[in-house]
Amino acid sequence: MTTLAKILTTIGAVGVFLIIFALILYAFSEDKNSKVPAVIGGILVLGLIAGIRAIWKRTKEDNDEQKLDKT
């Protein structure tokens, strides 16, 4: 995966996170004493961090041109 593709995928992941988090906050905005948005938000942040780490993870064989064994 090229660096440009990784950057665009990371921007997309952050955008999706912001949209989902905003919808959760809007859904729980009527109940001011609820701790549910904080717990769900924390889970979403951990998921975002794991997703970004997976996007940027490099392997030793991180190339798009893999040679196929045609025997």
Buried (B, 14 or more C-beta within 10 A) or exposed (E): EEEEEBEEBBEEBEEEBEEBBEEBEEEBEEEEEEEEBEEBBEEBEEEBEEBBEEBEEEEEEEEEEEEEEEE
